[in-house]
Amino acid sequence: MIDGIGHSGGLVTANDLLTLEMPGKSTELVRGKLVVREPPSTYHGRVQGSLHVLVGSYVRTHALGAVLGQDTGFKIASDPDTVRAPDLAFVDRTRVAQIPRRGYAALAPDLVAEIVSPDDRPGEVLAKTGEWLEAGVRLVLVIDPERRVATVYRDDGSVLTVSSDGDVDGEAVLPGFSFRLSELFE
């Protein structure tokens, strides 16, 4: 139990997470267990900001849906609840109305991007990627600024690694969208 929250068996719910006060921390919920992390580094934020501008500009210009910023929570499983927060998410315009004004949207985005931090353990990043895909995300981008590569995970199980001088493509999720990966690190 954290700060008086937690119910049966000490599990935390998505509603509990909404009212949890942990200033200066990033929180997620995995199968009812609270995951607390330090906020991302400034460089991480710089990479995320560049990605958000690239994706957001394209989505807005083509009226494709909504791009949501770093640490926006999505409830991707229930009983016990899982609320995950990617570094960037895209929700297609046909599903934007499902995003409530309060609480966490109980849906999987169409695309998520995770930016690897220096302290992230590879197994945790892979597990989170698997959770996104299992929840219904169509395209997961895992961007590793240290190695300057991106790994693209698709809902059909295929995986593609893109080097810094290669292009990341929006595929069927964001048709016509692409950017040179090195743009994120400049």
N, C-alpha and C positions, 0 to 999 in steps of 0.2 A: 504494500500500500504506500503510495506517495502522497504526502500532504493531505491525508484523510480521504483520498479517493481510492477506488478499487472496490469491487463487489465480490461475487462468489469466487472463491479460490484466489482472491487477490488480483483478479483480472481487471484491467482498465478498459472502459468503453470509449467509443468515438465521442460520445457526449461528455464524458469525463475529461477527455483531452482538450475539448473546446474551452473548458473553464480552468484548466491547469495553468498556474502562474509560475513560470520558470524564466524570469528575465535573463536575456542574454544567451539563452540556450536554444538549440534546434531540437525539436521533438518529433518522433514518429511513434506509431503503435504497430507492433507486429504480433499477431495472434494474441492480443490482449496484454502484451508486455510492453511497457514503456521503454523506448530507446531515446537516450539523451546524448546529444553531441554538442561540442563547441560550435559556434557559428563558423561558416567557411572563411577561409583566408581572403585577404584583399585581392590577390591574384586570381583566385577561384572566382570571385565576384566579377573581376574584369573579363575573364573568359566567358562567364555566364552572360554578362551584359552584352558582349559582342554577339553571342549566339542569339540572344533575345532580339536584338536589333535586326539581324539578318532574317530570322524566321518571322518575327513580328511584322516587319515591313512587307514581306512577300504575302503573308496571310491577309494583312489589311488591304493591300493593293488589289488582291484578287477576291476579297470578301469570302474567304474560305472557312472562317470560324473564329475561334478565340485562342490566343496564346497567353498562357498563365505563367507567372514568374516563379522564381526560386522559392522553395518551401511552401508552395500551395498544396494543401492536403487533399487527398482523394481517398474515400473509403472504398477499398477494393475487395474487402471480405468482411463477413459478419459471423458472429457467434463462434469463436471470439473475433472481435473486430481487428481489422488491419487498416491503418491510415498511413499511406506512404506519401512522401512529398518530394517530387523530382526537382531537379534544377531548372527544368523548363518542361512545359506540357502544351500540347496542342489538342484542342477538341474541335471536331468537324462541326460546321454550321448547322448540320441536321440534328445535332445533339446539344448545342449550346443552351437551349431552353431547359435542359435537365439540371443545370447548375443552379442550386438554390442560393438565395441571398444570404442565408445563414447556414452554418454548419459545413460539413464536407460533402461534396458531390459523391453520390454512390454510383460511380461509373469509372471506367478505365479510360484515360485519354487515348486518342488515336496514335499519338507519338509522345514519347518522353525522352528527355536527354538527362543523363547523369554525368556529372563532371567528377572525375576521380580526384580525391584529395590525397596529399602525401601520406596521411595516416590511415587511409582506407585499406582494409584487408581484401585481397582479391576474392576470397571466398564469399565475403559479405556482399561485394559488388555483384558477383555472379548470382547469388541468392536473390538479391533485390531485383535483378534483371529478370530472373525466372518468375518472380512474383508478378511483375508487371505483365509479362507475356501470358501467364496463366490467367490473369484477371481480364485479358482481352486487348491489351495494347498491341497495335499492329506493327509498330516500328520503335525499337529502343536504340538510342545512340549512347554509347558509353565513350566519353571523351577523356583521354588521358593526357593532360598538358605536360607532364614530366617526360613521357615517352614520345609525345607529339603524334599520337595515333588516335583513331576512332575505330571502335568496333560497332558494327551495325548488326543488330539482332532482329530477325524478322519473325512474324507470327507463324510462318511455315516451317520454322526450325533452322533455316539457313542463316549463316553468319558470314560477314564480310569485314575484313580489316582494311582501313584506309590510312595511308601514310600521310605525312604532313603536306606533301606536294600533290596529293590526290584530292578528288572532289567527293563531297558527301552529297548524296542525292535524296530528295524527298520521296522518291519512288511513287507508288500509287497513293500514298497518304497525302503528299503535297506535290501533285503532278507539276513538272516543269521547274521545280525549285532545286537549286544546287548551290554549293559554295565551296571554295578552296579551303581545306581544313586549316592551312597556315594562317588564314585571315583571323582566326580566333586567338592566335598567339602573337600577333604583331602589336 
